[in-house]
């Protein structure tokens, strides 16, 4: 299932433990994220806020199958970045 992104690029869903949704944004410039670039498998994360601290998670992954352990790692990075 795919979702349109209003600005540019693509949004592709991956399995999400809670809502079965995770938007992966295809960054147009060298697979670099505007905020953070992670060396581990080209992972790139942008976080936003809501009442639970996260409104949306956009993860740029160079692999299609994402396990719950990788999502736990992503959420840990988001929490750490939120506290910086």
N, C-alpha and C positions, 0 to 999 in steps of 0.2 A: 504494500500500500504506500502510495506516495502523496506528499502534501506540497502544494505550491508555496514558494517563498516570495514574499512581496517585493523584496529588493533585487536580488540577483542570485544566480546559482541554483542549486537543487536542495531539496529536503528529502531524505530517505529514512524511513522508519526502521528501527531495530527493536528487538524484544525488550520491553520495559517491565520490571517486576511488578510495579504497582498498577499502572494504567495501560500496559501493553503498548506504550508509545515512547519513542525516543527519537528526536529529530537530529539527523546527521547533516550538517551543512557542508556543501562542497565549496571550499574557499577558492576564489579564482586566481590567487597569486601564490604560486609555489607551495600550495597546501599549507600555508601559514595562517595561524589564527591571529585575529586582531588583538587578543588579550594574552593568551598563553599558548606556547608550543611545547608539547611534551615529546621527548625523544623516543618513548616506548611505543613502537609500532605506528608512528605518525599520529599519535593521539593528540587531539586539540580540543579544549573545553572552554565554552563560554557559559557563564552562569547568570541567572537573573533571580529576582526576589519575589516571594509571595508570603502568605501568612505562615508557611512552613519553611521559609528561607529560600525556596526554589520555585520559580514559576515555570521555567522551561530549561531543559538541558540540551545543548546542541553539541554533539560529539562527532568530530571528524575521524573516522576509523578507516584504515586501509584493509580491514578484514570484514567479512559479512556476518559471520557468526560471533555474537558477543555473549559471553557467559555472565552469570550473575556476579562472579568474582570481579570481572572487569568493571561492571557497574558499581560495585562496592568501592573499587579503587577510584572511579570517577567521582563518586559522591564524597569520598574522603578528601580528594583534591579540591572539590568545590567548597567543602566546609573549611579546609585550611586556607584557601584563597579568600574566603569571606571574612576570616578573622585577621587577615593582614592589613 
